């Protein structure tokens, strides 16, 4: 009897002083365009890094498809709505995630995880970390840094026409089967963009305000947005902080706090900002280029431990 009592006391002490590790939340990772859940040089390496720094943690790297090649392909060509449904099914059917999880999205994966948080409230997403996610969409071609560049402008015009100005059937086809077209955002034609967008305008509440999106997003503990200082892939790079161009032009960018999404609080971001739930981080380097030390110090240690 004395031995049993002694063991119970030790267990209680461990719980009180934090030795019980059950409060460590699992992590769900969503890769970016052209990547896969499990490439050893990308998401596989990130998964191992988290597991090394947080012993015993469970990490699920989402595979959208029945194989790694299909996972890569679906990042380009599968309807975003369908991708979100698959991701949600993977999460719901994983018993290790039933009590909630942290999420970590890379590039478009950061945007898709926000959409997932807004659409589904269970299992609960705790912290959302978006690494270079284009939260306000993109208006640029990778490595086309100059808006005035003739070739880049020509490609932009083609994308604008295909995504928003062509016939209803054709533009639906483009956005249904070309993932990146669903978050193409033309700041020179905001009305056409909002009317034609089947994904980004919806999750940003730009046409009809979906209160469920607001309520679910505000349940997050932290929404962490990482911007890459020398990004040449996501244009403008400031979309990674939810910034966007000032109305009517495509040169000068305004802060999130100056956008109509924030001023009208169409997503609840103003409230979240006031509650200190929005976190803006920046790191040197091009798109998704960061050191292990930076990642451990700024992401793992602060949000996963």
MARSE-431419 format. One record per atom (N, C-alpha, C): x, z, y; residue in one letter. Coordinates in steps of 0.05 Angstrom, whole numbers, plus 5000, padded with zeros to 4 digits. Layout:
N
XZYA;...
END
This chain:
305
501750004976X;500050005000X;501750005025X;503950165025X;505750175048X;507049905053X;507749765031X;509049505034X;507149305046X;504649305037X;502649125048X;502249175078X;502049435085X;501649505113X;503949415130X;506449445120X;508849365134X;508849065139X;508048905118X;508048615121X;505948535142X;503648665142X;501548605161X;502548645190X;503948865194X;505048935220X;507048715229X;508748625210X;510648425217X;509248165225X;507148095211X;505647855217X;504447865245X;503348105252X;502148145278X;504248125300X;506548245295X;508748225315X;509547935320X;509747785298X;510547505300X;508447345316X;505947405312X;503847265327X;503947325356X;504147585362X;504147675390X;506547565406X;508847545393X;511247465407X;511847165403X;509947015393X;510146725393X;511646615370X;512246765349X;513646655327X;511946485309X;509246515312X;507446345297X;507346065310X;507845865295X;508145595305X;505545425305X;503345555297X;500845405295X;499845295321X;500945395344X;499945305369X;501445045378X;503344945362X;504644695369X;502744465361X;502044315381X;500144095377X;501543855365X;500143705348X;501343455338X;501343245361X;502843035356X;503142815376X;502242555364X;500742405380X;499942135372X;501341945391X;502741745379X;504241545394X;502841275392X;502741125415X;501740855415X;503840675428X;504840485413X;507040315422X;506040105443X;507939955453X;507239755473X;507139475462X;506839275479X;506638995472X;509238905458X;508938755436X;511238655422X;512638855404X;511639095403X;512839305387X;511039375364X;511839565348X;510339665325X;510539965323X;508840075306X;508940365302X;511540465292X;513040295277X;515040415259X;517740275259X;518240105279X;520939985281X;522940215285X;525040225269X;526940445270X;528440465297X;528540245312X;530040245337X;528240315361X;525540345356X;523740405379X;522040645372X;519540605363X;517740825358X;518741005335X;520040885315X;521141045293X;523241235303X;524841145322X;526941315334X;525641545351X;523641475366X;522241665383X;520941885365X;519741795344X;518441985325X;520542185314X;522842075305X;524942255294X;526042445316X;526242345340X;527242515362X;525442745367X;522842695368X;520942915372X;521043115349X;521143005325X;521243185301X;523743345301X;525943235310X;528443385311X;528343615331X;527143555354X;527043755376X;524943965372X;522843895357X;520644085352X;520144105322X;521744255308X;521544275279X;518744355270X;517744205250X;515144265239X;512844125253X;513343975275X;511243835289X;510343595273X;507843525275X;506743285262X;506543065283X;507542825276X;507542595294X;506242365280X;504142255292X;502842015281X;503341785300X;504641575291X;505141335306X;503041125297X;501341055315X;499040885308X;499840605299X;498840525277X;499140245267X;496440115268X;496239915285X;493739775289X;493739525271X;492939555246X;493039345226X;494039455200X;494039275180X;494739375153X;497639335146X;499239245166X;502139205161X;503539205188X;506139235187X;507739235212X;507438965227X;507738735213X;507338475227X;504638455240X;502538545227X;499838525239X;499538715262X;500938935261X;500939135283X;502139005308X;504338855305X;505538715327X;503638505338X;502538345320X;500838125327X;498338225342X;497138435332X;494638535344X;495138645372X;497638725379X;498238805406X;497938575426X;497938335416X;497638095433X;494837985432X;493637985408X;491237815404X;488737955395X;488738215389X;486338355380X;484738465404X;482238415404X;480438525425X;481038825430X;481438895455X;482239175461X;480139375450X;477639305453X;475439485443X;475839535414X;476539335398X;477039365370X;479439535365X;481539505380X;483939665377X;483339955382X;481740015402X;481040295408X;479340415385X;477640255374X;476040355351X;477740415327X;479740245322X;481540295299X;483240545305X;484240575329X;485840805336X;484241065333X;481741055342X;480041295340X;479441365311X;478941165295X;478541215266X;480941335253X;483341245260X;485741355249X;486041655256X;485341715281X;485641985291X;483442165279X;480942075279X;478742235268X;479142295238X;480242105224X;480542135195X;483142275186X;484642365206X;487142505200X;486642805203X;486442955181X;485843245183X;487843405200X;490243305203X;492243455218X;491743435249X;489843265257X;489243225285X;486643345293X;485243465275X;482443555280X;482243775302X;484443915306X;484344125327X;485544035353X;485943775356X;487043675381X;489943585379X;490843435399X;493443315398X;494443245426X;497043215429X;498243085452X;498542785447X;498542625468X;498842335464X;501142235481X;502442025470X;504741905483X;504541605480X;504041465503X;503741175503X;505941035517X;506840815506X;508940655518X;507840385528X;508240335553X;507340085566X;504340065562X;503339835551X;500439815548X;499240025531X;500840155513X;499840375497X;499040615514X;500440645537X;499640865556X;496940815569X;496440555575X;493840485586X;491640515565X;492140425540X;490140445519X;489540735511X;491540915512X;491041195506X;489241315527X;489541235552X;487741335573X;484941245567X;484640995560X;481940895553X;480741045529X;482541115510X;481641265487X;480641545496X;482141675514X;481441935524X;478741925538X;478141715553X;475741695568X;473341635550X;473741485529X;471541395511X;470841605490X;472741765481X;472341945459X;473242225466X;471442415462X;472142695469X;473142855446X;472842745422X;473642895398X;475042715378X;477242805366X;478643055371X;479743065400X;480243295410X;480943325438X;483843235444X;484243075464X;486943005474X;487743215494X;490043325491X;490943545509X;492643435532X;495143365527X;496743235548X;496942935542X;496742775562X;497042485560X;499542405575X;501442285561X;503942195574X;503941895573X;504041765596X;504141475597X;506841385607X;508341255589X;511041165595X;510940875604X;510840835630X;510740565641X;508140425636X;505940565634X;503340445629X;502140325654X;501140075652X;500039935676X;497140035682X;496940265694X;494240385697X;492440235716X;493540085734X;491839915752X;492139615744X;493139565720X;493539295711X;496139175721X;496438915718X;498838775727X;498138525742X;499838455761X;499638205775X;502438095778X;503538025755X;506237915755X;507137845727X;508937665725X;510137575700X;512737725696X;513337815672X;515837955667X;518237815678X;519937965693X;522337855706X;521737665729X;519337655738X;518637505762X;518237705785X;520337805795X;520138015815X;519137925842X;519637675849X;518837575875X;516137455875X;514337565891X;511637455892X;511637165903X;513737105919X;513836835932X;515036625913X;516036705890X;517336515872X;515236305863X;515836045867X;513935835862X;512935825834X;514735845814X;513935835786X;512136065779X;512936305788X;511336545782X;508536525794X;508336425819X;505736395831X;504036195816X;505235985806X;503735775791X;502535905766X;504236065752X;503236195727X;501036395734X;501336535756X;499236715765X;496636575769X;496736345782X;494336185787X;492936105761X;494636025742X;493535945716X;492136185702X;493436415703X;492236655691X;489736735705X;489736725732X;487336785747X;485036605739X;485636345737X;483536155730X;482536205702X;484336245683X;483436285656X;481936545652X;482736755666X;481537015661X;478937055677X;478736935701X;476536995719X;474936765730X;476236525733X;474936315748X;473836095730X;474636085705X;473735875687X;470835935679X;469735765661X;467035805652X;466736075638X;464336185637X;463936445625X;464936445596X;464336245581X;465036235552X;468136235550X;469436065566X;472336045564X;473736305573X;472936425595X;474336665604X;473836895585X;471436905572X;470937105552X;472837055528X;473236815521X;475036745499X;477836835505X;478736775530X;481436855538X;481837155536X;479937305547X;480237595547X;479737725520X;478137585503X;477637695476X;480137665459X;481737455464X;483837395445X;486637395457X;486837465483X;489437505495X;489337775509X;490537975496X;490338255505X;491138285534X;493438165542X;494538215569X;492638105590X;490937905584X;489037805603X;486938015610X;486538205593X;484438405598X;485238615619X;487838625625X;488738805647X;490238645669X;489738385670X;490738225692X;489038285716X;490238355739X;488838455762X;489738305787X;488038125797X;488837965820X;487938105846X;489838205862X;489138355886X;488138175909X;488537915906X;487537725926X;484637645922X;483637705898X;480937635891X;479537865876X;479338095890X;478338335877X;475538295867X;473838155882X;471038115873X;470937965847X;472437745845X;472437585821X;473637745797X;475737905803X;476938065782X;474938265771X;473538405788X;471638615779X;469338485764X;468438255773X;466238115759X;467038015732X;469537915729X;470337785705X;471737965685X;472838195693X;474438365675X;472638495654X;473438475629X;471938605607X;473138865598X;475538935609X;476739185600X;477639365624X;479539265640X;480639445660X;478639535681X;476939355691X;474939425711X;473039625699X;472539615673X;470739805660X;471940075659X;474340105648X;475540375644X;476340495671X;476640335692X;477240435718X;474740485735X;472340455722X;469840505736X;469540355762X;470340105761X;470239945786X;467639805792X;465939775771X;463339655776X;461139875774X;460839985751X;458940195746X;460440455740X;459740675752X;461040925747X;459941045721X;461641065701X;460941185676X;461841485677X;459941655679X;460541945682X;461942055658X;461441945634X;462742035610X;465741995612X;466541765624X;469441715628X;470641925645X;469242005666X;470242205685X;470442475671X;468342555658X;468242815645X;470442845624X;470742635608X;472742645586X;475642645597X;476142485618X;478842475629X;479542745641X;477642875654X;478243135667X;478743355647X;478143315622X;478743515601X;481643525595X;483243325603X;486043335598X;487343575612X;489343685599X;490943895611X;492843775632X;494243565625X;495943415643X;495843115637X;495842955658X;496042665656X;498742595669X;500742545652X;503442495662X;504042195663X;504742095686X;505341815689X;508341775696X;509741625680X;512541575684X;512941285695X;514341275717X;514941015729X;517940955726X;518540705719X;521340625716X;522340495741X;524340615753X;525240545780X;526040255783X;527240135762X;528139865764X;526639675745X;524039725742X;522439575723X;522139285732X;522839095714X;522438815719X;520338695701X;519138855684X;517138755665X;514338795675X;513739045684X;511039105695X;511139055725X;509338875734X;509238815762X;506438855773X;506139015794X;508239175807X;508839425791X;511339515792X;512039755777X;510439995785X;509439995810X;507940225820X;505240265806X;504240065792X;501840105776X;502240325755X;504740375748X;505340585729X;504740865739X;504440885766X;503541135779X;500641115789X;499240905780X;496440855788X;496340765817X;498540675829X;498540555855X;497540265853X;496840155876X;496139865875X;496539745903X;496339485904X;496739345930X;494539425950X;495339425975X;493339455997X;491539215996X;488939246002X;487039036000X;487838776014X;487338546001X;487638286013X;490338166013X;492338296000X;495038185999X;496438285974X;498738175969X;500138245944X;503138295949X;503638445971X;506438515978X;506738815981X;505038935998X;505339216004X;503539375985X;504739585973X;503339755954X;502440015968X;500140115961X;499240375972X;499140585949X;499440835957X;499341055938X;496541075926X;496541205903X;493941255890X;492041395909X;493041585924X;491441745941X;490141585964X;491141345969X;490041175990X;488140955979X;487940935952X;486240735940X;483340825941X;481440625939X;478640695940X;477840835914X;479340785892X;478740925867X;479041225871X;481041305886X;481641585891X;479741695913X;479441545934X;477741645957X;474841685949X;473841495932X;471141525922X;470941695896X;473241775886X;473541925862X;471941805839X;472341545835X;470841405815X;471741475786X;474141595783X;475041675757X;475541975755X;475042115777X;475642405777X;478542465782X;480042265790X;482942305795X;483542485819X;481742475839X;482142645862X;481842935854X;479842995838X;479443265828X;481843345811X;482743175794X;484943235776X;487443295792X;487843135814X;490243175831X;490043445845X;487743515854X;487343775867X;487844005848X;487243955822X;487644165801X;490444155789X;492243995801X;495043965792X;495243865764X;493343695756X;493343575730X;494843305729X;495343185751X;496742935753X;499742985757X;501342865741X;504242905743X;505542625746X;507242595767X;508542335772X;511542375768X;512642235747X;515442255741X;516741975745X;519341975751X;520741715754X;523441745741X;524341525729X;526941525716X;528341265722X;530941265726X;532341015731X;532140825707X;532640565712X;532740385690X;530440185690X;530739985673X;528639775670X;526439885652X;524539715645X;522139795631X;522839935604X;521840185601X;522240345577X;525140405571X;526840395591X;529640465587X;530140745597X;530640925579X;531141205587X;533041335566X;534341545574X;536141685556X;534741895539X;535841955516X;534742175500X;534642435515X;536842485530X;536942745545X;534642765565X;534142545579X;531942545599X;529342585585X;528942455563X;526342475548X;525942755537X;528042875527X;527843145516X;527143345538X;528643325560X;528343515582X;525643485596X;524743245601X;522443195618X;519843165603X;519943085578X;517543035563X;517243245540X;519143245521X;518843405498X;518743705505X;520743795520X;520844085526X;518544185543X;517444005560X;515344095578X;512544065567X;512143865549X;509343805541X;508843815511X;510943835495X;510543835466X;511244095452X;512744265467X;513544525454X;511544745462X;
END
